[in-house]
Amino acid sequence: MASRTGHSHLPLVDPLKEKLPYILCGLLALAGVLLVWTLGSTFLPVLLALILAYVLNPLVTWLEARRIPRMAAVLLVMTLIVVVTAGAATFFAVSIQKEVARVEINLPAYANRLYDLIPGRAKAYLEIETPDKLYARIDGLVDELRGASLDLVKEALGVVQRAFSSTLGFLLTVAGYFITPVYLYYFLADLPRLREGLMALIPVRARDRAAMLGTEIDGVLSGFVRGQLAVCAILAVLYSIGLVMIGIDLAIVIGSLSGFLFIIPYVGTVFGIVVSMTMAFLKFHDMLHPLLCLGWFAIVQAIEGALITPAVVGNSVGLHPVAAILALFIGGQWFGIFGMLLAVPVAAVIKVLLRHGVEWYRATPFFERP
């Protein structure tokens, strides 16, 4: 009787032992997610450094393949990024300064055209019964914005500080962002060892499948993260060139913002069309120039969809537009603007995992049973 009972328990115990490592891994992953969620402000610089390391790692690997030591390659890439960033920041600062000065010159004309568009009751309510009053109101607003820049920074820092439970927490968070380059250096230097360490934790029988899954996920992420950044830079240049040729003010600002906001699908395009058409109408007071802006954005979008994205990103992400839009809304609802930035790549990774999960399910005896 005891022997029969013992044998009857064996089929229940062995599957539990077999599944115990998977259960422990799931619990550890859940604990890690909860920890990151609880200490999000502390882990955000680490996550930013990880993303940058992932983006820059192919360049480091390319240099390493040309017999440059990895540490030297990492330092070389980080120096290159600093130089490029400083050059781009200088270019944009000078361009924006010139464009803002041009807008200030045209401000009275903008005020007159804007005045004609405002309904009479709104003019009385806003106390701008004459174009001069509207211009004075806009000019005063510009002066207030100039003078309030330092106060705005101070207030923003105060809000951030109040968001943390203590001054020490605030200082540690700020320090975390300043040492992000340190995180980036060590992540870039140790990525190969980190990959090898993760593979060493996977059972030998499952390593080939895990390597295949990792390669597929890497293709999806590299296609979006690296490819989408390149697409955004190309779009920023194309948008800016077109808007400069059309002749609207703040052309480089609008074009650059539209291009880089394209990292969030659809947002950059909508922003660029609305703002450029508004600026064109205020400056030229006709429908030709706003339509030229709309036409240019349509042409660039057609080029992007037919040539740029297939050539740079490829079909590695492969999300349906409805799925991408839903991912954007869910990411924004849960995590704000940062969630919108990560929504599409995360959804693409989930799609890969779901596809493999469906393949596994279809291979089970439960599915194949007649």
N, C-alpha and C positions, 0 to 999 in steps of 0.2 A: 504493500500500500504506500509505504514511504517512498519506495523506488519509483512507483508510478507517479506519485505527486511530484517528486523531484524532477522526473523527466518532463512532466507537464509544465513546469515552471521555466525550463531551459529556453524554449522559444521566446518567452517574454523577456528574459534577462539579457540574452545575447543581442537582440536588436537595440535594447536600451543602451548597452555598452557601446554598440556601434555608433549610435547617434549622439552619445554624450559629448564628443568633441565639437559637433556641429551646434549643439545647444549652448555649450560654453562660449563658442565663438560668437553666436548670436547675442548672448547676454553681454559679452565684452563690447561688442559693437554698439549695442543699445546704451550701455553705460558710457561709452565714449561720446555718443551723440548727446546724451543728457549733460555730460560734463562741458562739452563745447557750447551747448545751448545756455547753460547756467553762467559760464565765464566767457560769453561771446566777445565782450570788449577786449579781453586779454588775448583771445585766440585769433582775433581778426587780423592783427599784423602778421601772425604766423601763417594764416591762410593766404594773405596777400603775398608773402614771400614764397610760399609754395607754388602759387599760380605763376609768379614771375619766373621761378626756377624752372617750372615746366615749359614755359614759353621759350626761355633762353637756352635750355639744355641742348637742343640740336646744334646750336652755334658752338657751344663749348665742345660737344662731341666731334664736330667737324674740325675744330682746331686741334683737338687731341689726336685725331686720326692723321694729322700732319706733323706728328712727333713733337708737339708742344705739351709739356707737362700739364696735367689737369688743373693744378692750383694756379699756374701761370695763365692758362686759358681762361679760367674763371675771372681772375683779376683783369685780364685784357678785355673780356666781354663787359664787365661791370664798368670799366673806364670808358669804353665805347658808348655804353648806354648813357653815362653821365654827360659825355661830350655832346651826343646827339640831342639829349633832352635840353641841355643848356642852349644849344644852337636853336632848337625849335622854339623854346620859350622866348629867346631874344627876338627871333623873327616875328612871332605873334605879338609880342609886346610893342615892337615898333609899328607893326601894321595896324594894330588896334588903336594905338595912339593917333596915327594919321587919320584913320577912319572916324574916330570920335571927334577929332578936330573938324573934319569935313561935315559931320552931322551938326555940330554946333553952328557952323556957318549957315547951313540950310534950315536951321531950327525955325526961324520966323516963317519960312515958306511952308514947312510942315504944319506949324500951328494954324496958319490960315486955311490950309486944305482940311485939316482935322476939324477946324471950327465949322466948316460948311457941312460936315457929315453928322455933327451932333444935333439931335432934335432940340427944338426951342425950349421945351419944358426942362430938359436935362441941363441946358445952358443956364436957365434961371436958378435951378436947384444947386448947381455947382458954382454959381456966382461968377460966370465967365460970359457976361452979356456982350463983350466985344472981343475981337481977335487979340487986341493988346493984352487984355486980362488973361486970356488963355496962354499967350506967350509968356507973360510974367509968371503965371502959375507953373508952367513947364520949366522955365529958367530957374525959378526958385527951387523946384524939385531936383533939378540937376545939381544945383549948389548944395542942397541938403545931402544928396547922395555922396558928393565929394567929401563933405565935412564929416559925414557919418561913417565913413569907411572904417576908421580906427575904432570908433565906438561900437560898430557892428562886430568887429573882431573880438573886442573885449566882452561884449554881451554874449557872443557865441561861445567863447571860452567859459563864461560864467554858467551858461545853460548846460554845457557838457560837464562842468565840474559838479553842478547840482544833481546831475543824472547818476553820479556815483555815490556810494555810501560814505566815502571818506575822502579827505584830501590826499591821503596816501594812495588810495585806489586810483584817483584821477592822475596823480603824478606817475604812477606805474604804467597806466594806459598810454599817456603821452610819451613816456620813455620807450614803450614798446614800439611805437611808430618810428621813433628816431633810430632804434637799433634794427629796424627792418632790413637794412642792407647787410647787417651781420647775419641775421637769419638767412638771407638770400645767399650769402657767400657759402655758409656751411651746407645748405641744402644742395646748391650746385656742386659743391665738392664731394658730397656724400651720396648723391642720387644713385650711382651704380651699386654701392654697398647696401643702400636701403632696399633697392630692388632685389639684390641677392638674398638679403636677410628675410624679406617677405616670402620669396620662393622657397627658402629653406624651411619655413614653417608649414608648407603645404606637403601633405603626404606624397610619396614618390609616385604612387599609382594615379594621382590626380594632377600632377605637375604639367603634363602635356596639355590637358584640357584647360588648366588655369592659365598657362602661357598663351594658348590660343585666344581665350577670353580676354586676357590682358592686352594682347595685341589688337584685338578688335575695338576694345574700349579706348585704347591709345589712339587708334585711327580716328575714332569719332571725336575725341577731345582735341586732338591736334588739328583736325579739320576745322573745328569750330573756333577754338581759342586762338591758335596761330593764324589760321586762314582768315577768320573773321576780322582780326586786327589789321591784317594786310588789306582786306577789302575796305575797311573803314578808312584807312589812310588814303587809298586810291580814290574813294568817293569824295573825301574831303577836298582833295586836289581838284577833281573834276567839277564838283559843285562850285568851288571858289572861282575857278577859271571862267565858268559860264556866267556867274553872277557879276564878276568884274566886267566881262564883255557887255553884258546888258546895261551896266552902269548904275546899279543901285548902291546906296551907301551901306556900310558894314558888310560888304560882300564876303570878305575873307572870314569875318567872324561868323556870319550865318552859314557859309559853306563848310567851314571847319567843324562847327558844332553839329551841323546836320550829318556830316560824314561820321564823326565819332559817336554820335548818338545812335547810329545804325547798329552799334553793338547790341542794342535792344531792338529786335526786329520791329519795323514799321514806325518806331518812334522818331527816328532821325528824318525819315522822309516826310512825315506829317509836319514835323516842326519846321523843316526847311521850306516846304510849300507855303505854309500859312505865313511865316515871318517874311519870306522874300517877296511874296505877292503884296503883303501889306506895305512893306518899305517901297516897293516899286510904285504902288498906287499913290502913296503920299508924296513921292518925289516927282513923278511925271504926270499924275492926275489924269491918267487915261487907262484904257483896258488893254492896250497893246503890250506894254511892258510887264504887267502882272501875268498876262497869258504867255509871254516869252519865258518868264520864270517857271510857270507851270510846265510849259513845253520842254524846257531844259531838264527839269527834274524827271519828266516822263522819259526823255531820251536816255538819261543816265541810268534810270532804273531798268530800262530795257537792255542796255549794255551790261549792266550788273547781272541781270538774270540770265542773259544769253551767253555772255563771255567771261566776265570777271569772276563771279562766284564759281561756275563750273571749272575754270582754269586754276583758281587759287584754292578753293575749299573742296571742290569735287562734290560727290554725292554721299560723303561719309556720314553726314548727320542724318539726312533723309527723313526729317520729321514732316508730317502732314501739316499744312498751314493752320488747320483747326487745332491740332495738338500743340503747335507752337504758341498760338494765341492763348489757349487755356493754361499752358505752362507759365506764360508771362503773368496772367492774372493771379494764378495761385501763388507764384513766387513773390509778386508784389504784395499780395494780401498777407502772406506769412512773414516775409523778411524785408519788405520795403524795396528801395531801389537796388540794394545789393542782391536781393532775391530775384529781381527782374534780370539782373546781369547774368546770374548763374542758372536761370530757369531753363533755357534751351539746352545747354550742354548737359545739365543734370537729367532732363527729360530724355535726351538722346541716349545717355548711359542706361537709364531705366528701360528704354526700348530694347537695347541690346540684351540686358538681363532677362527681360520678359520673353524675348524671342528664344533664348536658350532654355528658359523655363518651360515654354510651350513644347520645344523639341524633346526635352526630357520627359514631359508628361505624355506625349504621344508614343514614346518608347516604353512606357510602363505596361505591365500586364493588365492593369485596370482598363487602360484605353484600348488595348488590342484584343481584350476578351470579347468574343462574339455575343 
